[in-house]
Amino acid sequence: MTRMRRGFLFGRTARTLMVVAVIVYVSALLFAWSQHTSFFTALYWTITTVTTVGYGDVTATNPTSRIVAMVLMVVAVPILGLLLADTASGFVEGRLRKVLGMSERVMPKGYVLVLGWSPVARIAVDDLLNRNRHVMVVADEDTLGVEHPHLQFLHADPADESTLTRLDPARAAAALLCHDHDGDILISALALHNLAPALTITAVPARQNTAAALSELGLLSSFPGNDLVGHVLSRSAQAPHAGPLLWQLVRDENHRISEEVPTPGELGQGIEQVRAQRALRGEILLGVLDGGAVRFALGNEQLGTDTRLLILRRA
């Protein structure tokens, strides 16, 4: 809508400017003819009249030129005022949008919405930008300390539903909730779900009970950050390289994890059979999502229409 409005204003301004130019040119020709003066002098008189400066050094001295002057003042002066008003309103709107922290550009469909700012959010945003994703960050911060052509920043309360409404979250591909407080995560998750029910929402709350509550509501994919780090450390005590393996899994630029539906030929097949078929294509079946729960693909249950596969493949 903003882009369409700017295009409309630009087109109207261009048309208004063209009309003023034609009126000035025709008026200068008529004034030069009626006053028997040069075109340059007539153009000078026309411009001083339209701009309401009126020095008085060149004046209309006969009925014909005075009629030209009256028509010029009645028609051209209001049109010029409209042109100046459009220019001024565009400038003022741009300044207001900047002061209020509103985005100057419309985010493309499929952008990633990040609510809140923290060290975890900074890492996630840097990684998304490195992958050439468009990111919108909403945080109650003066500055992010990050500059990138694909990054937009809105200085506002990320837990305020009116702020989220302005962003049109239905256009986003995913939302990451990086608030400092679990209460804000709950509020933002509920607001986003109401505004964009199909939006993929992920959060890293501090407490396990918050993650459990969000999962039970079916609002998002969440996991407690402290528990995640603690369990990685615990597994590293049993297998010293388990931690580095998990780190490589999420940081490797040459591979990516995708979530996808089984192919028609895979429906009804067992997990082991699908894993073997995928391996022949250079893909690794890591896990399955079934009934809202994620689990490792270690059994041999049959894949149903509601099953989703977590696949590791080369980027």
Number of C-alpha atoms within 10 A of each C-alpha: 7 10 10 9 10 12 12 12 15 15 12 15 18 12 13 17 17 12 15 19 14 12 18 22 17 15 23 26 18 18 27 19 15 18 16 10 12 14 16 12 13 25 19 14 25 27 16 15 21 23 13 11 10 14 10 10 6 13 16 16 10 10 10 14 20 16 13 18 22 12 14 21 17 11 14 23 17 14 17 18 13 16 18 14 13 17 14 12 12 14 11 12 11 13 12 12 12 14 10 11 15 18 15 14 9 12 20 12 13 15 19 24 25 26 27 25 20 14 9 13 18 17 10 15 24 16 14 16 15 12 10 11 16 21 26 22 23 23 22 16 13 11 10 14 6 11 9 11 9 16 19 20 21 23 20 20 17 25 25 13 16 11 16 20 14 9 18 15 23 17 16 22 15 18 23 24 26 25 25 14 12 19 13 20 26 20 14 21 22 19 18 23 18 13 16 17 14 15 19 17 22 20 25 23 27 17 15 15 13 20 22 16 13 21 16 11 9 11 21 21 18 20 21 17 16 13 14 12 11 11 12 15 15 14 13 15 12 9 10 12 12 16 18 11 12 11 12 12 14 11 12 11 13 8 14 14 18 12 13 13 17 18 9 8 8 17 17 14 15 15 22 16 13 22 19 13 15 16 13 9 9 10 16 19 22 15 20 23 18 15 9 14 9 14 13 11 18 13 11 13 12 15 20 15 13 12 16 20 21 20 19 19 17 13 10
